[in-house]
């Protein structure tokens, strides 16, 4: 558990996120500068900005994180694998992606697991970490949430997330969902959390439930001990 009285330790457990489609190059540069100034774990940005981020963040210790098939989740597996290899070529250290919830909801668990298995294997072959955004907002029961979590863990996914916090399947992070994730994985798989995490107090509660990393657009506010935008992700 990190020391939540230490701004430095708090920052090291945050992936500061801006994946808005209207983000400009100047906006990306400002985002990256903030990541370096605060010492965040990673800058989470859209795939098209990965080469720029890799160049700007070289030697800073801030990782370059991005997304794959986000937010729709329903590209073909071949399309996802091709995009994964492009992310690796661009220099991403890691990425978050949503496995197709329609497969799980429709009883196609074999297809759901196959996607997780292949993406985890391909990511690791490229030297990247992979985080699965399980989008609990689409999953109406704890049984389905547990099935998604176990499928990701058994596929070798490095981090499981209850949600992206974005769009129709996004949902606010809760201690219940974090505890559910933590109870259904084992090391080295770990729990990342996203969705309306906008204060240091909320982050501390989620970490007490089992999270070890947070993705949020409220990173600076959390470190500074103030309240971030309640409408942001």
C-alpha angles and dihedrals in degrees: 000000000000124000104256091196088065114082089197094056092044091052092051089060095052130089102200107220136206113154097149112144093227093057110129130209090258089050091052092050090051090049092051092048089054091050091054094044093052096036096234120182092242146350108238109205140152119282095253090063097050096097091051092047092048090054097044096043097046110132095006098100091236111126125226111236128177144165137260124210091343131199103357099051094194106099113122118272090248091054091050093050091049091050090047091057090048090053090052092048090050090055106255114163093203143348141208120222138174116232111223106279092193089068093056095041091050096050095256094129093148091059091045091052093044091056092050092046095050096044093048092049093047093047092051091046087057092048095249131131116232129210122193117217100206094191098218088188087080094046113079100191138048088235091062091044090053091047090053092047094049092047091054093045093048090049091059097252109169098217132018122207128192090218149338088239087230135110131341096333094038118106140179115270114254133185088235093060093042091051089049091054093047093049093055102049137058132206134315086037111080140185126256119182134205137169126088094345096153107143135053090236093056091046091051092051091051092048090050087056092054111281120132102179135032132204112205144147087219095069099126092045091052093050092045091051097243134115118272127214106300091209096053128089 
